[in-house]
């Protein structure tokens, strides 16, 4: 350890705010130089202890060391100058300083007395570094893909020992470093192997801390919430922002689902945040809004309601016929029928998929149930499905459309219809989209407000063809939206002039190509030149506002 410390220069932080003692005195960077302006390379200040030490005397002190600088440290700021001068002129300090200098020189030239031992230590150190690189890479991989780490045991080369050990075992098949590491473990040459669950947890926590401190751009953590009211959720949000050392006034984007506790006009989380910080632009989650639109359409459309009611009935018939499983299993090898959820639209797709993949088997099972089942309601429902939907080409078309789209659905539905002796014909009727349009307008009303503020920046084609009058109005409008309590993130007039220049500098492919540049492309382009400060800030805020929060689910 002494060799390692001697080879490294003392880590010195300057321009710190040093704490004052009772008399208002404190350490100063000026002490790092003596009266001859020579750097006291040996002087080290400890932030934790608010004391100074002599690095070389602390490192090489003997049992009879008399100087506080070499033992417990010194914080006598009133007499520090004279104490330092006396110390640096002492014979004890001079000997330790020379010892430090000579050892550093020998270490650099690999000429220490224990040269062979030093080489072995370095070799072992390098080996452990390589081992840790592989262990950390495995931890990052499993964490990134949200995979479980541990299995039923923590023993190498045993079944069910988990993904973490399994991946490292695979690496050892090709990698000499891990192969050697595992050999040393199995031969009991080492007792500390850094593969235990405690080390895994410690590495995960260290990586999470590093990510939290430096990234700020990704998912940070799950929060335990006892009070799910708007006020309760908002208090938790405020507390976690403080623990992350983030100022709530710098929030520029917020997203949430459509629950009243989140988006409520009077007491929802989004409203409470906007009251404190009007620049925390709220955009409803696009995925949640679309889901509700589809649910509204299904509930208002008789055909859709009938179709999904049928899917639910099929599920209910079989789920209520548990004692007839021997009959059902004769026809259905893998009965995976799904129930429906009123809010999660994906459940509709899963329900349809479970039916369409085994229509002939389900129909045969329904025929048998209608004949042998003693439950009158089950018999009636089964018979109704056989004579109704399972004899209807329109129902088959509806199933297939959910899987493949309309054009492919016609072809696929005809094939399925033939397998259950259904005539592939149905009357064509005009479908009204008024309800869909109405719900889309209502659900995405908040998005329109956001577009009115940032829309001119969405892509290069919009930006390039905007005339000066509209461009100036848009820039000043954005400045207003980004202003609160006389503080604004941008200057609208400067933004206008910067965007005028940017319009002329954009390459032709940005606005006339097959794919116009997106807002992200434009920001990356402007970051290469140090002449668009307001543009970069505006685009950073635009790209901060979340489009959806469903990815966390």
Long-range contacts (C-beta under 8 A, 24 or more apart in sequence): 2-59, 2-60, 2-103, 3-103, 3-107, 3-112, 3-118, 3-121, 5-59, 6-59, 6-100, 6-103, 6-104, 6-107, 7-104, 7-107, 7-108, 9-41, 10-41, 10-42, 10-44, 10-55, 12-44, 12-45, 13-45, 13-47, 16-45, 16-47, 18-45, 18-50, 19-50, 21-75, 21-77, 23-78, 25-77, 25-78, 26-77, 27-52, 27-75, 27-77, 27-80, 31-80, 31-81, 31-84, 34-84, 34-85, 34-88, 35-85, 40-84, 40-88, 42-88, 42-93, 42-97, 42-100, 43-84, 46-73, 49-73, 49-75, 50-75, 51-75, 52-80, 54-87, 54-93, 54-96, 55-100, 56-93, 56-96, 56-97, 56-99, 56-100, 57-87, 57-92, 57-93, 57-96, 59-96, 59-100, 60-96, 60-99, 60-100, 61-96, 65-92, 66-92, 67-92, 67-93, 70-96, 127-177, 127-180, 127-181, 130-177, 131-177, 131-178, 131-181, 131-194, 132-194, 134-168, 134-171, 134-175, 134-177, 134-178, 135-168, 135-194, 135-195, 135-199, 135-203, 136-203, 136-207, 138-164, 138-167, 138-168, 138-171, 139-164, 139-200, 139-203, 139-204, 139-207, 140-207, 141-167, 142-167, 143-204, 143-207, 149-197, 149-200, 150-197, 150-200, 154-195, 154-196, 154-197, 156-182, 156-185, 156-186, 156-195, 164-195, 164-200, 165-195, 168-195, 212-244, 216-246, 219-552, 220-244, 228-261, 229-261, 229-267, 230-260, 230-261, 230-262, 230-264, 230-267, 230-268, 230-269, 230-271, 230-272, 231-267, 231-272, 233-261, 233-262, 233-269, 234-269, 234-272, 234-273, 237-269, 237-273, 248-273, 248-276, 248-277, 249-276, 249-277, 251-277, 251-279, 251-280, 252-279, 252-280, 252-281, 252-489, 252-541, 252-544, 252-545, 253-280, 253-281, 253-283, 253-541, 253-544, 253-545, 253-546, 254-280, 254-281, 254-282, 254-283, 254-545, 254-546, 255-282, 255-283, 255-284, 255-285, 255-545, 255-546, 255-547, 255-548, 255-549, 256-282, 256-284, 256-285, 256-549, 257-285, 257-288, 257-549, 257-550, 258-284, 258-285, 258-288, 258-289, 258-292, 277-484, 278-484, 279-481, 279-482, 279-484, 279-489, 281-450, 281-453, 281-481, 281-541, 281-545, 282-446, 283-446, 283-447, 283-450, 283-545, 283-546, 283-547, 284-443, 284-444, 284-446, 284-447, 285-546, 285-547, 285-548, 285-549, 285-550, 286-447, 286-547, 286-548, 287-548, 287-549, 287-550, 288-548, 288-549, 288-550, 289-443, 289-444, 289-447, 290-443, 291-343, 291-344, 291-345, 292-343, 292-439, 292-443, 293-436, 293-439, 293-440, 293-443, 294-345, 295-342, 295-343, 295-345, 296-435, 296-439, 297-435, 297-436, 297-439, 298-348, 300-435, 301-435, 303-398, 303-431, 307-395, 307-398, 308-340, 308-348, 308-351, 310-385, 310-388, 310-389, 310-395, 311-340, 311-348, 311-351, 311-352, 311-355, 312-339, 312-340, 312-351, 313-381, 313-385, 314-355, 314-362, 314-385, 315-339, 315-340, 315-351, 316-381, 317-366, 317-369, 317-378, 317-381, 317-382, 317-385, 318-365, 320-375, 320-377, 320-378, 321-369, 321-373, 321-375, 321-378, 324-369, 324-372, 324-373, 327-365, 327-368, 327-369, 327-372, 328-365, 328-368, 328-369, 330-365, 330-368, 331-361, 331-362, 331-364, 331-365, 331-368, 332-358, 332-361, 332-362, 332-365, 333-361, 334-358, 348-402, 349-402, 352-399, 352-402, 352-403, 353-402, 353-403, 355-399, 356-399, 356-400, 356-402, 356-403, 356-416, 359-390, 359-396, 359-399, 359-416, 359-419, 359-420, 360-419, 360-420, 362-390, 363-390, 363-420, 366-390, 390-420, 390-422, 391-420, 391-422, 392-422, 392-426, 393-417, 393-422, 393-423, 393-424, 393-425, 393-426, 394-426, 396-422, 397-426, 450-545, 452-477, 453-477, 453-478, 453-481, 454-478, 454-542, 454-545, 457-519, 457-522, 457-538, 457-539, 457-542, 458-518, 458-519, 459-516, 459-517, 459-518, 459-519, 459-522, 460-506, 460-510, 460-511, 460-516, 460-517, 460-518, 460-521, 460-522, 461-511, 461-512, 461-516, 463-499, 463-502, 463-503, 463-506, 463-511, 463-522, 464-503, 464-506, 464-510, 464-511, 465-511, 466-503, 468-500, 471-496, 471-499, 471-500, 472-496, 475-499, 478-538, 482-538, 482-541, 489-537, 489-538, 489-541, 490-534, 490-537, 490-538, 491-534, 494-533, 494-534, 495-534, 495-535, 495-538, 498-531, 498-532, 498-533, 498-534, 498-535, 499-535, 501-531, 501-532, 502-526, 502-532, 502-535, 519-543
